[in-house]
Amino acid sequence: MSLPDRILDRIDPAPDGCHLWTGAVGQGGYGNTYFEGKYVNVHRLIAGAVKGDVVRHTCDVKLCCNPHHLIIGTQQDNIDDMVSKGRQKKGALSDEQVIEARKLYADGRHAKEIIADLDLPIGRSGLYAALYGTKYGHIPGERHRKNKGWT
Ligand SMILES: [Zn+2]
């Protein structure tokens, strides 16, 4: 399957191997795009999922579209996975934390290290949303926007 450039251009490989969607984000925090007449979740499109399939992220990053991080499974797999990873980590970041995290990421630090170093109460999905400005967009300062293309 070949995807149009307007979709591929919005995917940005991160240093830790995830390919992050930088376009529109829909409810649930997944990348959203218009493709062949309807709105679809980008990671499902990349994974080649059909209706009824559940697509899981082995990396736990909702915006990730790296086909090697996506597996098609059942809803129950998904629940088991969430429980085993214990990813119920939730919290909010202060403005200072967001600014600091964006600075570290611009310096080439990996998301995992940034979360550990700054002791952030969020997972990588939440961090990427902050880095890309889909969350905390009100905070001024550098956001991660560079696009190295599809690899
Ligand atoms: Zn990933």
Backbone and ligand atoms as CSV (ligand in chain L), in Angstrom:
chain,resi,resn,atom,element,x,y,z
A,1,MET,N,N,0.854,-1.196,0.000
A,1,MET,CA,C,0.000,0.000,0.000
A,1,MET,C,C,0.888,1.244,0.000
A,2,SER,N,N,0.613,2.151,-0.891
A,2,SER,CA,C,1.381,3.390,-0.846
A,2,SER,C,C,0.470,4.531,-0.407
A,3,LEU,N,N,0.996,5.346,0.457
A,3,LEU,CA,C,0.208,6.436,1.022
A,3,LEU,C,C,0.628,7.751,0.384
A,4,PRO,N,N,-0.306,8.674,0.295
A,4,PRO,CA,C,0.037,9.964,-0.313
A,4,PRO,C,C,1.042,10.746,0.535
A,5,ASP,N,N,1.823,11.580,-0.138
A,5,ASP,CA,C,2.841,12.381,0.554
A,5,ASP,C,C,2.258,13.263,1.639
A,6,ARG,N,N,1.048,13.754,1.430
A,6,ARG,CA,C,0.479,14.656,2.440
A,6,ARG,C,C,0.327,13.931,3.777
A,7,ILE,N,N,0.221,12.611,3.752
A,7,ILE,CA,C,0.176,11.842,4.994
A,7,ILE,C,C,1.599,11.540,5.471
A,8,LEU,N,N,2.436,11.040,4.572
A,8,LEU,CA,C,3.808,10.678,4.961
A,8,LEU,C,C,4.591,11.888,5.467
A,9,ASP,N,N,4.310,13.060,4.898
A,9,ASP,CA,C,5.019,14.275,5.313
A,9,ASP,C,C,4.729,14.651,6.759
A,10,ARG,N,N,3.669,14.114,7.313
A,10,ARG,CA,C,3.304,14.478,8.680
A,10,ARG,C,C,3.825,13.475,9.694
A,11,ILE,N,N,4.649,12.558,9.256
A,11,ILE,CA,C,5.189,11.552,10.161
A,11,ILE,C,C,6.672,11.841,10.406
A,12,ASP,N,N,7.010,11.963,11.660
A,12,ASP,CA,C,8.345,12.418,12.033
A,12,ASP,C,C,9.035,11.369,12.908
A,13,PRO,N,N,10.096,10.722,12.430
A,13,PRO,CA,C,10.771,9.715,13.249
A,13,PRO,C,C,11.432,10.346,14.474
A,14,ALA,N,N,11.183,9.791,15.636
A,14,ALA,CA,C,11.794,10.277,16.876
A,14,ALA,C,C,13.062,9.485,17.149
A,15,PRO,N,N,13.968,10.041,17.983
A,15,PRO,CA,C,15.237,9.347,18.252
A,15,PRO,C,C,15.050,7.950,18.850
A,16,ASP,N,N,13.950,7.723,19.559
A,16,ASP,CA,C,13.791,6.408,20.186
A,16,ASP,C,C,13.061,5.403,19.298
A,17,GLY,N,N,12.893,5.726,18.006
A,17,GLY,CA,C,12.369,4.723,17.082
A,17,GLY,C,C,10.903,4.871,16.731
A,18,CYS,N,N,10.172,5.677,17.487
A,18,CYS,CA,C,8.773,5.891,17.152
A,18,CYS,C,C,8.666,6.854,15.975
A,19,HIS,N,N,7.648,6.651,15.156
A,19,HIS,CA,C,7.377,7.569,14.055
A,19,HIS,C,C,6.141,8.366,14.439
A,20,LEU,N,N,6.355,9.612,14.798
A,20,LEU,CA,C,5.262,10.377,15.397
A,20,LEU,C,C,4.438,11.141,14.378
A,21,TRP,N,N,3.155,11.027,14.543
A,21,TRP,CA,C,2.213,11.758,13.707
A,21,TRP,C,C,2.155,13.211,14.194
A,22,THR,N,N,2.335,14.142,13.264
A,22,THR,CA,C,2.348,15.555,13.659
A,22,THR,C,C,1.130,16.301,13.119
A,23,GLY,N,N,0.222,15.569,12.505
A,23,GLY,CA,C,-0.987,16.208,11.977
A,23,GLY,C,C,-2.111,16.235,13.009
A,24,ALA,N,N,-3.322,16.265,12.512
A,24,ALA,CA,C,-4.491,16.388,13.388
A,24,ALA,C,C,-4.601,15.187,14.333
A,25,VAL,N,N,-5.077,15.482,15.543
A,25,VAL,CA,C,-5.266,14.422,16.533
A,25,VAL,C,C,-6.736,14.393,16.922
A,26,GLY,N,N,-7.327,13.215,16.869
A,26,GLY,CA,C,-8.751,13.093,17.172
A,26,GLY,C,C,-9.002,12.713,18.622
A,27,GLN,N,N,-10.249,12.450,18.927
A,27,GLN,CA,C,-10.610,12.023,20.270
A,27,GLN,C,C,-9.892,10.724,20.577
A,28,GLY,N,N,-9.414,10.601,21.785
A,28,GLY,CA,C,-8.679,9.398,22.149
A,28,GLY,C,C,-7.183,9.573,21.991
A,29,GLY,N,N,-6.798,10.686,21.350
A,29,GLY,CA,C,-5.371,10.988,21.254
A,29,GLY,C,C,-4.656,10.318,20.094
A,30,TYR,N,N,-5.395,9.768,19.154
A,30,TYR,CA,C,-4.765,9.115,18.007
A,30,TYR,C,C,-4.744,10.052,16.802
A,31,GLY,N,N,-3.749,9.869,15.965
A,31,GLY,CA,C,-3.648,10.656,14.743
A,31,GLY,C,C,-4.824,10.393,13.822
A,32,ASN,N,N,-5.234,11.432,13.153
A,32,ASN,CA,C,-6.442,11.406,12.356
A,32,ASN,C,C,-6.169,11.961,10.975
A,33,THR,N,N,-6.645,11.298,9.939
A,33,THR,CA,C,-6.486,11.896,8.617
A,33,THR,C,C,-7.600,11.433,7.691
A,34,TYR,N,N,-7.761,12.175,6.606
A,34,TYR,CA,C,-8.781,11.870,5.617
A,34,TYR,C,C,-8.145,10.995,4.549
A,35,PHE,N,N,-8.723,9.851,4.307
A,35,PHE,CA,C,-8.116,8.938,3.341
A,35,PHE,C,C,-9.213,8.157,2.626
A,36,GLU,N,N,-9.180,8.210,1.317
A,36,GLU,CA,C,-10.145,7.496,0.487
A,36,GLU,C,C,-11.585,7.710,0.949
A,37,GLY,N,N,-11.913,8.984,1.173
A,37,GLY,CA,C,-13.303,9.334,1.427
A,37,GLY,C,C,-13.780,9.314,2.858
A,38,LYS,N,N,-12.880,8.994,3.796
A,38,LYS,CA,C,-13.328,9.048,5.190
A,38,LYS,C,C,-12.184,9.363,6.138
A,39,TYR,N,N,-12.555,9.756,7.364
A,39,TYR,CA,C,-11.543,10.004,8.385
A,39,TYR,C,C,-11.122,8.692,9.024
A,40,VAL,N,N,-9.840,8.508,9.134
A,40,VAL,CA,C,-9.322,7.259,9.692
A,40,VAL,C,C,-8.242,7.571,10.726
A,41,ASN,N,N,-7.991,6.605,11.605
A,41,ASN,CA,C,-6.861,6.715,12.515
A,41,ASN,C,C,-5.601,6.336,11.741
A,42,VAL,N,N,-4.614,7.209,11.806
A,42,VAL,CA,C,-3.416,7.031,10.988
A,42,VAL,C,C,-2.707,5.706,11.305
A,43,HIS,N,N,-2.596,5.379,12.590
A,43,HIS,CA,C,-1.856,4.156,12.939
A,43,HIS,C,C,-2.578,2.916,12.405
A,44,ARG,N,N,-3.911,2.973,12.343
A,44,ARG,CA,C,-4.671,1.837,11.791
A,44,ARG,C,C,-4.426,1.713,10.297
A,45,LEU,N,N,-4.361,2.854,9.655
A,45,LEU,CA,C,-4.096,2.888,8.221
A,45,LEU,C,C,-2.728,2.268,7.930
A,46,ILE,N,N,-1.724,2.705,8.702
A,46,ILE,CA,C,-0.356,2.213,8.504
A,46,ILE,C,C,-0.284,0.711,8.787
A,47,ALA,N,N,-1.015,0.265,9.812
A,47,ALA,CA,C,-0.971,-1.154,10.183
A,47,ALA,C,C,-1.742,-2.022,9.194
A,48,GLY,N,N,-2.548,-1.381,8.344
A,48,GLY,CA,C,-3.345,-2.146,7.395
A,48,GLY,C,C,-4.542,-2.826,8.055
A,49,ALA,N,N,-5.051,-2.220,9.137
A,49,ALA,CA,C,-6.174,-2.811,9.863
A,49,ALA,C,C,-7.469,-2.667,9.067
A,50,VAL,N,N,-8.316,-3.652,9.181
A,50,VAL,CA,C,-9.651,-3.558,8.595
A,50,VAL,C,C,-10.654,-3.422,9.737
A,51,LYS,N,N,-11.889,-3.114,9.361
A,51,LYS,CA,C,-12.935,-2.898,10.358
A,51,LYS,C,C,-13.007,-4.083,11.331
A,52,GLY,N,N,-13.067,-3.778,12.621
A,52,GLY,CA,C,-13.144,-4.838,13.621
A,52,GLY,C,C,-11.802,-5.199,14.228
A,53,ASP,N,N,-10.728,-4.871,13.526
A,53,ASP,CA,C,-9.398,-5.132,14.089
A,53,ASP,C,C,-9.085,-4.139,15.201
A,54,VAL,N,N,-8.352,-4.603,16.181
A,54,VAL,CA,C,-7.833,-3.712,17.211
A,54,VAL,C,C,-6.334,-3.605,16.980
A,55,VAL,N,N,-5.857,-2.387,16.848
A,55,VAL,CA,C,-4.424,-2.206,16.614
A,55,VAL,C,C,-3.770,-1.741,17.904
A,56,ARG,N,N,-2.737,-2.453,18.305
A,56,ARG,CA,C,-2.042,-2.106,19.545
A,56,ARG,C,C,-0.677,-1.527,19.237
A,57,HIS,N,N,-0.240,-0.659,20.138
A,57,HIS,CA,C,1.100,-0.091,20.058
A,57,HIS,C,C,1.995,-0.842,21.030
A,58,THR,N,N,3.037,-1.483,20.535
A,58,THR,CA,C,3.956,-2.145,21.461
A,58,THR,C,C,4.755,-1.101,22.231
A,59,CYS,N,N,4.847,0.104,21.692
A,59,CYS,CA,C,5.621,1.164,22.335
A,59,CYS,C,C,4.755,2.015,23.252
A,60,ASP,N,N,3.435,1.829,23.185
A,60,ASP,CA,C,2.544,2.571,24.067
A,60,ASP,C,C,2.429,4.057,23.734
A,61,VAL,N,N,2.823,4.430,22.558
A,61,VAL,CA,C,2.747,5.847,22.171
A,61,VAL,C,C,1.640,5.991,21.127
A,62,LYS,N,N,0.588,6.681,21.521
A,62,LYS,CA,C,-0.600,6.738,20.664
A,62,LYS,C,C,-0.337,7.392,19.314
A,63,LEU,N,N,0.559,8.347,19.272
A,63,LEU,CA,C,0.821,9.056,18.021
A,63,LEU,C,C,1.794,8.306,17.116
A,64,CYS,N,N,2.315,7.194,17.599
A,64,CYS,CA,C,3.322,6.473,16.821
A,64,CYS,C,C,2.690,5.717,15.649
A,65,CYS,N,N,3.334,5.815,14.489
A,65,CYS,CA,C,2.872,5.129,13.276
A,65,CYS,C,C,3.939,4.206,12.726
A,66,ASN,N,N,4.934,3.869,13.512
A,66,ASN,CA,C,5.959,2.956,13.027
A,66,ASN,C,C,5.333,1.564,12.875
A,67,PRO,N,N,5.308,1.040,11.639
A,67,PRO,CA,C,4.650,-0.260,11.446
A,67,PRO,C,C,5.242,-1.361,12.318
A,68,HIS,N,N,6.511,-1.216,12.715
A,68,HIS,CA,C,7.138,-2.230,13.563
A,68,HIS,C,C,6.683,-2.130,15.014
A,69,HIS,N,N,5.987,-1.043,15.356
A,69,HIS,CA,C,5.487,-0.877,16.723
A,69,HIS,C,C,3.995,-1.166,16.804
A,70,LEU,N,N,3.419,-1.616,15.694
A,70,LEU,CA,C,1.970,-1.830,15.654
A,70,LEU,C,C,1.665,-3.301,15.449
A,71,ILE,N,N,0.761,-3.824,16.266
A,71,ILE,CA,C,0.313,-5.187,16.019
A,71,ILE,C,C,-1.209,-5.238,16.067
A,72,ILE,N,N,-1.750,-6.091,15.226
A,72,ILE,CA,C,-3.193,-6.245,15.173
A,72,ILE,C,C,-3.576,-7.368,16.119
A,73,GLY,N,N,-4.491,-7.072,17.044
A,73,GLY,CA,C,-4.888,-8.082,18.015
A,73,GLY,C,C,-6.352,-7.921,18.379
A,74,THR,N,N,-6.745,-8.563,19.452
A,74,THR,CA,C,-8.132,-8.478,19.884
A,74,THR,C,C,-8.268,-7.440,20.988
A,75,GLN,N,N,-9.500,-7.077,21.277
A,75,GLN,CA,C,-9.768,-6.121,22.346
A,75,GLN,C,C,-9.235,-6.654,23.680
A,76,GLN,N,N,-9.389,-7.950,23.896
A,76,GLN,CA,C,-8.918,-8.527,25.163
A,76,GLN,C,C,-7.396,-8.415,25.286
A,77,ASP,N,N,-6.697,-8.641,24.177
A,77,ASP,CA,C,-5.239,-8.458,24.192
A,77,ASP,C,C,-4.900,-7.065,24.665
A,78,ASN,N,N,-5.672,-6.126,24.145
A,78,ASN,CA,C,-5.430,-4.720,24.437
A,78,ASN,C,C,-5.577,-4.430,25.924
A,79,ILE,N,N,-6.616,-5.000,26.511
A,79,ILE,CA,C,-6.860,-4.800,27.943
A,79,ILE,C,C,-5.745,-5.452,28.754
A,80,ASP,N,N,-5.395,-6.683,28.391
A,80,ASP,CA,C,-4.324,-7.390,29.097
A,80,ASP,C,C,-3.033,-6.580,29.056
A,81,ASP,N,N,-2.806,-6.040,27.885
A,81,ASP,CA,C,-1.593,-5.273,27.649
A,81,ASP,C,C,-1.535,-4.041,28.546
A,82,MET,N,N,-2.653,-3.338,28.621
A,82,MET,CA,C,-2.708,-2.126,29.443
A,82,MET,C,C,-2.465,-2.453,30.897
A,83,VAL,N,N,-3.083,-3.561,31.335
A,83,VAL,CA,C,-2.941,-3.954,32.728
A,83,VAL,C,C,-1.493,-4.331,33.012
A,84,SER,N,N,-0.897,-5.120,32.102
A,84,SER,CA,C,0.463,-5.590,32.370
A,84,SER,C,C,1.464,-4.444,32.342
A,85,LYS,N,N,1.208,-3.460,31.542
A,85,LYS,CA,C,2.132,-2.334,31.503
A,85,LYS,C,C,1.835,-1.328,32.612
A,86,GLY,N,N,0.651,-1.471,33.216
A,86,GLY,CA,C,0.279,-0.570,34.298
A,86,GLY,C,C,0.382,0.881,33.895
A,87,ARG,N,N,-0.178,1.172,32.726
A,87,ARG,CA,C,0.045,2.520,32.230
A,87,ARG,C,C,-1.017,3.511,32.684
A,88,GLN,N,N,-1.582,3.273,33.846
A,88,GLN,CA,C,-2.610,4.200,34.314
A,88,GLN,C,C,-1.976,5.465,34.884
A,89,LYS,N,N,-0.771,5.693,34.484
A,89,LYS,CA,C,-0.047,6.886,34.931
A,89,LYS,C,C,-0.741,8.131,34.385
A,90,LYS,N,N,-1.181,8.973,35.259
A,90,LYS,CA,C,-1.894,10.166,34.809
A,90,LYS,C,C,-1.422,11.358,35.613
A,91,GLY,N,N,-1.403,12.479,34.970
A,91,GLY,CA,C,-1.032,13.668,35.707
A,91,GLY,C,C,-0.899,14.829,34.775
A,92,ALA,N,N,-0.691,15.975,35.357
A,92,ALA,CA,C,-0.549,17.174,34.558
A,92,ALA,C,C,0.861,17.719,34.730
A,93,LEU,N,N,1.306,18.428,33.755
A,93,LEU,CA,C,2.631,19.039,33.810
A,93,LEU,C,C,2.505,20.516,34.111
A,94,SER,N,N,3.477,21.034,34.794
A,94,SER,CA,C,3.534,22.477,34.992
A,94,SER,C,C,4.109,23.106,33.727
A,95,ASP,N,N,3.892,24.393,33.578
A,95,ASP,CA,C,4.446,25.095,32.414
A,95,ASP,C,C,5.959,24.898,32.342
A,96,GLU,N,N,6.616,24.976,33.506
A,96,GLU,CA,C,8.068,24.839,33.551
A,96,GLU,C,C,8.509,23.462,33.050
A,97,GLN,N,N,7.755,22.437,33.461
A,97,GLN,CA,C,8.113,21.079,33.025
A,97,GLN,C,C,7.976,20.931,31.513
A,98,VAL,N,N,6.920,21.528,30.967
A,98,VAL,CA,C,6.711,21.424,29.510
A,98,VAL,C,C,7.854,22.113,28.772
A,99,ILE,N,N,8.201,23.315,29.232
A,99,ILE,CA,C,9.267,24.075,28.574
A,99,ILE,C,C,10.589,23.320,28.665
A,100,GLU,N,N,10.870,22.783,29.846
A,100,GLU,CA,C,12.109,22.041,30.063
A,100,GLU,C,C,12.138,20.768,29.199
A,101,ALA,N,N,11.019,20.077,29.144
A,101,ALA,CA,C,10.951,18.840,28.357
A,101,ALA,C,C,11.172,19.136,26.874
A,102,ARG,N,N,10.582,20.217,26.399
A,102,ARG,CA,C,10.740,20.568,24.980
A,102,ARG,C,C,12.198,20.918,24.682
A,103,LYS,N,N,12.841,21.578,25.646
A,103,LYS,CA,C,14.250,21.942,25.478
A,103,LYS,C,C,15.115,20.677,25.388
A,104,LEU,N,N,14.886,19.745,26.304
A,104,LEU,CA,C,15.675,18.506,26.312
A,104,LEU,C,C,15.455,17.715,25.028
A,105,TYR,N,N,14.215,17.693,24.568
A,105,TYR,CA,C,13.917,16.925,23.357
A,105,TYR,C,C,14.601,17.554,22.150
A,106,ALA,N,N,14.616,18.878,22.116
A,106,ALA,CA,C,15.288,19.586,21.017
A,106,ALA,C,C,16.782,19.274,21.031
A,107,ASP,N,N,17.322,18.986,22.237
A,107,ASP,CA,C,18.739,18.622,22.358
A,107,ASP,C,C,18.996,17.169,21.969
A,108,GLY,N,N,17.946,16.448,21.614
A,108,GLY,CA,C,18.133,15.080,21.152
A,108,GLY,C,C,17.957,14.017,22.220
A,109,ARG,N,N,17.445,14.416,23.386
A,109,ARG,CA,C,17.224,13.413,24.440
A,109,ARG,C,C,16.013,12.553,24.100
A,110,HIS,N,N,16.031,11.312,24.560
A,110,HIS,CA,C,14.924,10.404,24.305
A,110,HIS,C,C,13.786,10.674,25.291
A,111,ALA,N,N,12.578,10.386,24.826
A,111,ALA,CA,C,11.390,10.637,25.649
A,111,ALA,C,C,11.476,9.939,27.005
A,112,LYS,N,N,11.934,8.688,26.991
A,112,LYS,CA,C,12.016,7.916,28.230
A,112,LYS,C,C,12.935,8.592,29.243
A,113,GLU,N,N,14.066,9.095,28.758
A,113,GLU,CA,C,15.030,9.760,29.648
A,113,GLU,C,C,14.443,11.045,30.214
A,114,ILE,N,N,13.727,11.764,29.368
A,114,ILE,CA,C,13.156,13.030,29.818
A,114,ILE,C,C,12.147,12.788,30.934
A,115,ILE,N,N,11.325,11.757,30.763
A,115,ILE,CA,C,10.332,11.440,31.794
A,115,ILE,C,C,11.031,11.083,33.107
A,116,ALA,N,N,12.099,10.296,33.000
A,116,ALA,CA,C,12.827,9.875,34.202
A,116,ALA,C,C,13.565,11.054,34.836
A,117,ASP,N,N,14.272,11.823,34.020
A,117,ASP,CA,C,15.084,12.927,34.546
A,117,ASP,C,C,14.240,13.996,35.218
A,118,LEU,N,N,13.107,14.322,34.601
A,118,LEU,CA,C,12.272,15.383,35.159
A,118,LEU,C,C,11.211,14.828,36.105
A,119,ASP,N,N,11.198,13.480,36.233
A,119,ASP,CA,C,10.224,12.805,37.090
A,119,ASP,C,C,8.795,13.233,36.740
A,120,LEU,N,N,8.458,13.120,35.469
A,120,LEU,CA,C,7.149,13.577,34.996
A,120,LEU,C,C,6.063,12.538,35.307
A,121,PRO,N,N,4.876,12.991,35.695
A,121,PRO,CA,C,3.787,12.067,36.059
A,121,PRO,C,C,2.996,11.575,34.857
A,122,ILE,N,N,3.651,11.417,33.719
A,122,ILE,CA,C,2.957,11.029,32.496
A,122,ILE,C,C,3.769,9.971,31.767
A,123,GLY,N,N,3.127,9.312,30.811
A,123,GLY,CA,C,3.814,8.340,29.967
A,123,GLY,C,C,4.315,9.015,28.707
A,124,ARG,N,N,4.852,8.182,27.803
A,124,ARG,CA,C,5.438,8.768,26.595
A,124,ARG,C,C,4.391,9.401,25.688
A,125,SER,N,N,3.174,8.814,25.646
A,125,SER,CA,C,2.114,9.416,24.834
A,125,SER,C,C,1.855,10.851,25.261
A,126,GLY,N,N,1.740,11.024,26.569
A,126,GLY,CA,C,1.464,12.356,27.098
A,126,GLY,C,C,2.606,13.314,26.830
A,127,LEU,N,N,3.816,12.787,26.944
A,127,LEU,CA,C,4.973,13.642,26.704
A,127,LEU,C,C,5.011,14.098,25.239
A,128,TYR,N,N,4.788,13.163,24.331
A,128,TYR,CA,C,4.831,13.544,22.918
A,128,TYR,C,C,3.759,14.588,22.606
A,129,ALA,N,N,2.596,14.436,23.213
A,129,ALA,CA,C,1.531,15.418,22.979
A,129,ALA,C,C,1.990,16.807,23.434
A,130,ALA,N,N,2.741,16.836,24.528
A,130,ALA,CA,C,3.253,18.115,25.015
A,130,ALA,C,C,4.360,18.652,24.109
A,131,LEU,N,N,5.207,17.748,23.633
A,131,LEU,CA,C,6.325,18.179,22.785
A,131,LEU,C,C,5.821,18.739,21.466
A,132,TYR,N,N,4.781,18.133,20.947
A,132,TYR,CA,C,4.279,18.536,19.638
A,132,TYR,C,C,3.200,19.617,19.744
A,133,GLY,N,N,2.834,19.949,20.961
A,133,GLY,CA,C,1.878,21.044,21.122
A,133,GLY,C,C,0.429,20.656,20.929
A,134,THR,N,N,0.123,19.346,20.801
A,134,THR,CA,C,-1.289,18.990,20.745
A,134,THR,C,C,-1.904,19.128,22.135
A,135,LYS,N,N,-1.040,19.099,23.141
A,135,LYS,CA,C,-1.443,19.496,24.488
A,135,LYS,C,C,-0.509,20.614,24.925
A,136,TYR,N,N,-0.942,21.406,25.867
A,136,TYR,CA,C,-0.137,22.522,26.373
A,136,TYR,C,C,0.248,23.484,25.241
A,137,GLY,N,N,-0.635,23.599,24.256
A,137,GLY,CA,C,-0.358,24.474,23.119
A,137,GLY,C,C,-0.315,25.937,23.523
A,138,HIS,N,N,-0.857,26.239,24.709
A,138,HIS,CA,C,-0.881,27.633,25.169
A,138,HIS,C,C,0.488,28.082,25.660
A,139,ILE,N,N,1.357,27.103,25.925
A,139,ILE,CA,C,2.660,27.469,26.476
A,139,ILE,C,C,3.583,27.897,25.347
A,140,PRO,N,N,4.109,29.113,25.445
A,140,PRO,CA,C,4.981,29.583,24.376
A,140,PRO,C,C,6.310,28.843,24.408
A,141,GLY,N,N,7.094,29.024,23.393
A,141,GLY,CA,C,8.403,28.384,23.357
A,141,GLY,C,C,8.456,27.380,22.238
A,142,GLU,N,N,9.620,26.790,22.135
A,142,GLU,CA,C,9.895,25.910,21.021
A,142,GLU,C,C,9.059,24.642,21.093
A,143,ARG,N,N,8.429,24.314,19.991
A,143,ARG,CA,C,7.754,23.022,19.896
A,143,ARG,C,C,8.472,22.204,18.859
A,144,HIS,N,N,8.345,20.906,19.028
A,144,HIS,CA,C,9.039,20.042,18.095
A,144,HIS,C,C,8.272,19.995,16.784
A,145,ARG,N,N,8.841,20.525,15.711
A,145,ARG,CA,C,8.129,20.575,14.433
A,145,ARG,C,C,8.959,20.067,13.268
A,146,LYS,N,N,10.191,19.724,13.552
A,146,LYS,CA,C,11.019,19.368,12.406
A,146,LYS,C,C,10.515,18.062,11.790
A,147,ASN,N,N,10.749,17.926,10.518
A,147,ASN,CA,C,10.271,16.747,9.838
A,147,ASN,C,C,11.376,16.149,8.999
A,148,LYS,N,N,11.815,14.993,9.443
A,148,LYS,CA,C,12.929,14.380,8.731
A,148,LYS,C,C,12.448,13.409,7.658
A,149,GLY,N,N,11.161,13.314,7.515
A,149,GLY,CA,C,10.642,12.438,6.472
A,149,GLY,C,C,10.464,11.011,6.943
A,150,TRP,N,N,10.072,10.211,6.056
A,150,TRP,CA,C,9.720,8.823,6.342
A,150,TRP,C,C,10.930,7.941,6.112
A,151,THR,N,N,11.279,7.140,7.094
A,151,THR,CA,C,12.416,6.234,6.893
A,151,THR,C,C,11.976,4.809,7.099
L,1,ZN,ZN,ZN,6.429,3.592,18.556
